[in-house]
Amino acid sequence: MGFKAERVIRGGATVATFIGGIEGQKGYAPVDVRGYDLILINVGTNDVAQGRSVSKIIDDLTYLVETIRILNGFAVIAMATILYRPHDDRDTYGVISAVNRLILSFSTKLHNCFCLRSVNLFRAGPVNLRTDLYSQGGVHLSTRGKEVLGHYLSSQLSNGNIAVLLRRYPGLPY
């Protein structure tokens, strides 16, 4: 199974930004998901930091996935877990953990969808973060952190791994 791949990055975007782009709303950069075989969703960090509730984040994620499915019913959707940040880990740990559990549960129930547990790369045990993978302010990834995340995503999203993950989590027809 081969996949079309192209990097589409919208830095600092929120779900509303992606929905606005996907739906072609005025003021949003256009995002056309129709031609892609694989769509990686990594959202929620800023939402958590801004105090949004777990249920609101999951509702927005559900709406995002439903919108993508309307426009592209054949794409495989990979949902990455939300990364913890040293900057606000003490305040956001519980919400991020709850959202990540729901992302895992949600993604494994959907057809052609799976969860990438990228969060595990940035923890040194259950309590400590690998601060060497974050910038000095603890909000963004360092160059090394970006390399670690990029390598993980590349290895997990290779054609052979996608087929294995989809067999492991077959989900329900959408």
C-alpha positions, 0 to 999 in steps of 0.5 A: 500500500503506497501513500501520498505524502506532503508536509503541510504545517500550520504553526500555532494553529487551533482546531478552529484554524484547521476547520476554517481552512478545511471549510474555506472560511474567509480569513483562514489559510486554505487546507485541502485534505481531499488528495491525501492518503494519510492525515496526521492530526496533532492538536490540543497543546495550546487548548490545554494551556488556555484552560479548555476542558477535556470534553471541549477538546474532544468535541473539537477533535471529533468535529475535525475528524468528521469534517475530514471524513466528509471531504476525504473518506479514504484517508488514513488518520493518525492522531498523535497524543498531546505532548507535555511541556515543562513550562506548565506540566504541573498545571496541565498534566491531568488534563493532557493525560485525560485527553490522551487517553480519550484520543487513544480510545477515540482513534481505535474505534474509527475505521482507518484511524490509529493513535501515535503515542508520541508523548512517551518519547518526552517522559523520563519515567512517569514523573519527569520530562526529558527537558533536554528535548525542549527549548529553554522556555519549556514551551517548544521542542528544542532542535533535538526534540524536533529530531526525536519527534520527526524520527518517531513519526517517520518510523511509525508512518512508514507504509509497512507500519501503517498497515500493521497499525490498521490491522491492530486497530481495525476500528468501526466503519465510519 
